[in-house]
Amino acid sequence: LAQMAKGALRNKLADLEKALKGSLGYHQKMMLSMQLKHIETLDESIKELDKEIADRMRPFEEALELLDTIPGVNRRNAEEIIAEIGVDMSRFPSAEHLSSWSGMAPGHNESADKRKSGKTRKGNQHLRTTLVQSARSAARQKDTYLASQYRRICSRRGSNRAAVAVGHSILIIAYHILKKKQPYIELGANYFEQRSKDAAIKRALQLLQNAGIEINLENIVA
């Protein structure tokens, strides 16, 4: 039995073997037998439900595959997103309307790399849970836009608000993917750094122009 341990328990096989040695009374064996039967019943129910979900999701296979291209979103997450918002995005005038309807819209918008508030309105709790789970999964990946966004916000606002913010981004991405029927396009982990750099250059050029200094960028070697 000890050899069946998974995850962190694999590091404690010796302790598990010691704990499993000994004798069991009749009532203990009976309780274990009942628990095992209950687990088997639950496993069968899960298999039945998985089959039913697969049958109902078959008409939306294209949408599922498209959503699966988003970092952090697996097949089950994609199924849950479609179950909550559907695939027809014409019901929502914009991504912001979908965000507001779902309750994932932040209390104050993020601007110039600053988020004043991470509070969200009440909305679809099932969708919110799925998006936050996907966000945490995306945060564990490397060299992606979403992972970079998570780290940026987490360092200032904490992991929970970072997960909500990335979940909000995933919902916005899902809206455009379903509307355009196009897969996710990765912006890269350095997107925010490049955006800040471009903004700084733009501000500097504007200051120079305001001072009457004309700059010809074509003559500047990068």
RODO-2510 file (C-alpha; in nm, 4 decimals, decimal comma):
residues 222
     n   res          X          Y          Z
     1     l     0,0000     0,0000     0,0000
     2     a     0,2826     0,2392     0,0832
     3     q     0,4100     0,2088    -0,2741
     4     m     0,0796     0,3532    -0,3961
     5     a     0,1619     0,6891    -0,2351
     6     k     0,1781     0,9903    -0,4642
     7     g     0,3268     1,3398    -0,4567
     8     a     0,4978     1,4534    -0,1373
     9     l     0,4040     1,1278     0,0377
    10     r     0,6590     0,9470    -0,1800
    11     n     0,9257     1,1051     0,0412
    12     k     0,7780     0,9367     0,3492
    13     l     0,7533     0,5739     0,2364
    14     a     0,9382     0,4427     0,5424
    15     d     0,6979     0,6219     0,7773
    16     l     0,4006     0,4986     0,5766
    17     e     0,5213     0,1389     0,5943
    18     k     0,5524     0,1648     0,9726
    19     a     0,2072     0,3193     1,0009
    20     l     0,0524     0,0415     0,7920
    21     k     0,1972    -0,2390     1,0018
    22     g    -0,0338    -0,3876     1,2602
    23     s    -0,3659    -0,5659     1,2844
    24     l    -0,7156    -0,4449     1,2007
    25     g    -1,0262    -0,5285     1,3961
    26     y    -1,3485    -0,6473     1,2335
    27     h    -1,5179    -0,3073     1,2581
    28     q    -1,2124    -0,1351     1,1057
    29     k    -1,2100    -0,3763     0,8122
    30     m    -1,5825    -0,3228     0,7654
    31     m    -1,5434     0,0567     0,7628
    32     l    -1,2524     0,0389     0,5172
    33     s    -1,4543    -0,1904     0,2906
    34     m    -1,7477     0,0522     0,2957
    35     q    -1,5205     0,3470     0,2190
    36     l    -1,3577     0,1651    -0,0733
    37     k    -1,7000     0,0758    -0,2147
    38     h    -1,8072     0,4387    -0,1773
    39     i    -1,4953     0,5553    -0,3645
    40     e    -1,5643     0,3027    -0,6419
    41     t    -1,9237     0,4294    -0,6677
    42     l    -1,8024     0,7891    -0,6908
    43     d    -1,5480     0,6936    -0,9575
    44     e    -1,8229     0,5323    -1,1647
    45     s    -2,0437     0,8396    -1,1243
    46     i    -1,7569     1,0643    -1,2355
    47     k    -1,7021     0,8473    -1,5440
    48     e    -2,0735     0,8721    -1,6262
    49     l    -2,0723     1,2487    -1,5871
    50     d    -1,7536     1,2852    -1,7929
    51     k    -1,9164     1,0891    -2,0751
    52     e    -2,2308     1,3033    -2,0577
    53     i    -2,0232     1,6233    -2,0613
    54     a    -1,8203     1,4975    -2,3574
    55     d    -2,1414     1,4184    -2,5498
    56     r    -2,2915     1,7610    -2,4790
    57     m    -1,9675     1,9410    -2,5673
    58     r    -1,9149     1,7622    -2,8984
    59     p    -2,0879     2,0393    -3,1032
    60     f    -1,8432     2,2911    -2,9542
    61     e    -1,5223     2,1032    -3,0308
    62     e    -1,3740     2,3844    -3,2409
    63     a    -1,4330     2,6398    -2,9649
    64     l    -1,2861     2,4039    -2,7044
    65     e    -0,9693     2,3570    -2,9065
    66     l    -0,9338     2,7329    -2,9528
    67     l    -0,9729     2,8060    -2,5813
    68     d    -0,7247     2,5295    -2,5051
    69     t    -0,4552     2,7417    -2,6748
    70     i    -0,4685     2,9947    -2,3876
    71     p    -0,1886     2,9333    -2,1335
    72     g    -0,3348     2,7909    -1,8126
    73     v    -0,6624     2,6808    -1,9723
    74     n    -0,7005     2,3031    -1,9997
    75     r    -0,9807     2,1010    -2,1558
    76     r    -1,1963     2,1008    -1,8420
    77     n    -1,1487     2,4750    -1,7906
    78     a    -1,2509     2,5348    -2,1526
    79     e    -1,5645     2,3242    -2,1030
    80     e    -1,6560     2,5216    -1,7912
    81     i    -1,6011     2,8564    -1,9644
    82     i    -1,8243     2,7564    -2,2566
    83     a    -2,0880     2,6181    -2,0180
    84     e    -2,1076     2,9583    -1,8479
    85     i    -2,0718     3,2102    -2,1337
    86     g    -2,1561     3,0047    -2,4443
    87     v    -1,9811     3,0454    -2,7793
    88     d    -2,1912     3,3252    -2,9318
    89     m    -2,0166     3,6452    -2,8258
    90     s    -2,2643     3,8635    -3,0156
    91     r    -2,4720     3,8526    -2,6962
    92     f    -2,2151     4,0860    -2,5433
    93     p    -2,1547     4,4262    -2,7105
    94     s    -1,7906     4,4164    -2,5993
    95     a    -1,5383     4,2243    -2,3927
    96     e    -1,5938     4,4783    -2,1154
    97     h    -1,9658     4,3950    -2,1074
    98     l    -1,8827     4,0251    -2,0678
    99     s    -1,6340     4,1085    -1,7947
   100     s    -1,8916     4,3188    -1,6103
   101     w    -2,1631     4,0527    -1,6487
   102     s    -1,9333     3,7829    -1,5119
   103     g    -1,8245     3,9917    -1,2144
   104     m    -1,4587     3,9822    -1,3192
   105     a    -1,4363     4,3525    -1,4052
   106     p    -1,1994     4,5295    -1,1612
   107     g    -1,3423     4,8175    -0,9585
   108     h    -1,0920     5,0485    -1,1240
   109     n    -0,9269     4,9911    -1,4580
   110     e    -0,5563     4,9249    -1,4943
   111     s    -0,3773     5,2112    -1,6632
   112     a    -0,0131     5,2978    -1,7244
   113     d     0,0955     4,9748    -1,5521
   114     k    -0,0889     5,0740    -1,2336
   115     r    -0,3954     4,9088    -1,0807
   116     k    -0,5583     5,1204    -0,8107
   117     s    -0,8026     4,8565    -0,6956
   118     g    -0,8396     4,4816    -0,7386
   119     k    -1,1965     4,4573    -0,6115
   120     t    -1,4476     4,2835    -0,8373
   121     r    -1,8243     4,3019    -0,8562
   122     k    -2,0512     4,0098    -0,7701
   123     g    -2,1173     3,7871    -1,0673
   124     n    -2,0913     3,4285    -1,1870
   125     q    -1,9090     3,2467    -0,9072
   126     h    -1,8609     2,9269    -1,1109
   127     l    -1,6956     3,1191    -1,3936
   128     r    -1,4869     3,3219    -1,1515
   129     t    -1,3557     3,0045    -0,9837
   130     t    -1,2612     2,8525    -1,3193
   131     l    -1,0839     3,1684    -1,4343
   132     v    -0,8864     3,2022    -1,1105
   133     q    -0,7827     2,8352    -1,1314
   134     s    -0,6691     2,8903    -1,4891
   135     a    -0,4820     3,2035    -1,3829
   136     r    -0,2872     3,0167    -1,1153
   137     s    -0,2018     2,7480    -1,3670
   138     a    -0,0870     3,0122    -1,6174
   139     a     0,1295     3,1724    -1,3471
   140     r     0,3331     2,8508    -1,3178
   141     q     0,4324     2,8614    -1,6836
   142     k     0,7434     3,0348    -1,8136
   143     d     0,8013     3,2998    -2,0770
   144     t     0,4359     3,3904    -2,1318
   145     y     0,2444     3,7176    -2,1203
   146     l     0,0033     3,5900    -1,8549
   147     a     0,2784     3,4571    -1,6263
   148     s     0,4580     3,7900    -1,6560
   149     q     0,1370     3,9780    -1,5744
   150     y     0,0816     3,7593    -1,2680
   151     r     0,4346     3,8180    -1,1340
   152     r     0,4080     4,1931    -1,1955
   153     i     0,0861     4,2300    -0,9983
   154     c     0,1715     3,9692    -0,7339
   155     s     0,4827     4,1616    -0,6301
   156     r     0,2702     4,4700    -0,5553
   157     r    -0,0774     4,3435    -0,4679
   158     g    -0,0395     3,9821    -0,3564
   159     s    -0,1208     3,6458    -0,5140
   160     n    -0,5003     3,6603    -0,4787
   161     r    -0,5418     3,9912    -0,6593
   162     a    -0,2876     3,8823    -0,9187
   163     a    -0,4913     3,5665    -0,9853
   164     v    -0,8120     3,7689    -1,0251
   165     a    -0,6392     4,0134    -1,2615
   166     v    -0,4980     3,7339    -1,4781
   167     g    -0,8366     3,5569    -1,4671
   168     h    -0,9899     3,8785    -1,5999
   169     s    -0,7316     3,8824    -1,8813
   170     i    -0,8103     3,5193    -1,9661
   171     l    -1,1811     3,6051    -1,9937
   172     i    -1,1063     3,8986    -2,2262
   173     i    -0,8811     3,6746    -2,4363
   174     a    -1,1517     3,4052    -2,4485
   175     y    -1,4052     3,6629    -2,5704
   176     h    -1,1887     3,7666    -2,8656
   177     i    -1,0906     3,4079    -2,9473
   178     l    -1,4541     3,2952    -2,9602
   179     k    -1,5630     3,6048    -3,1513
   180     k    -1,2879     3,5882    -3,4146
   181     k    -1,2553     3,2067    -3,4099
   182     q    -0,8771     3,2410    -3,3959
   183     p    -0,6280     3,0771    -3,1562
   184     y    -0,4403     3,2609    -2,8847
   185     i    -0,1396     3,4668    -2,9963
   186     e     0,1414     3,4798    -2,7411
   187     l     0,2701     3,8324    -2,6730
   188     g     0,5740     3,7139    -2,4793
   189     a     0,7041     3,7581    -2,1259
   190     n     0,8757     4,0887    -2,2087
   191     y     0,5573     4,2537    -2,3369
   192     f     0,5125     4,4765    -2,0316
   193     e     0,8789     4,5801    -2,0264
   194     q     0,8664     4,6679    -2,3950
   195     r     0,5403     4,8577    -2,3508
   196     s     0,6886     5,0603    -2,0647
   197     k     1,0027     5,1264    -2,2700
   198     d     0,7997     5,2421    -2,5703
   199     a     0,5876     5,4672    -2,3471
   200     a     0,9009     5,6202    -2,1913
   201     i     1,0485     5,6889    -2,5356
   202     k     0,7223     5,8465    -2,6491
   203     r     0,7122     6,0737    -2,3427
   204     a     1,0773     6,1762    -2,3922
   205     l     1,0166     6,2605    -2,7583
   206     q     0,7121     6,4651    -2,6643
   207     l     0,9153     6,6627    -2,4094
   208     l     1,1843     6,7324    -2,6690
   209     q     0,9255     6,8438    -2,9226
   210     n     0,7621     7,0693    -2,6630
   211     a     1,1059     7,2248    -2,6096
   212     g     1,1330     7,2929    -2,9821
   213     i     1,3820     7,0128    -3,0530
   214     e     1,3010     6,8021    -3,3586
   215     i     1,4183     6,4386    -3,3557
   216     n     1,4420     6,2257    -3,6688
   217     l     1,4204     5,8646    -3,5514
   218     e     1,5330     5,7329    -3,8904
   219     n     1,8784     5,8800    -3,8277
   220     i     1,9133     5,7143    -3,4860
   221     v     2,0869     5,3781    -3,4810
   222     a     1,9228     5,1409    -3,2314
***
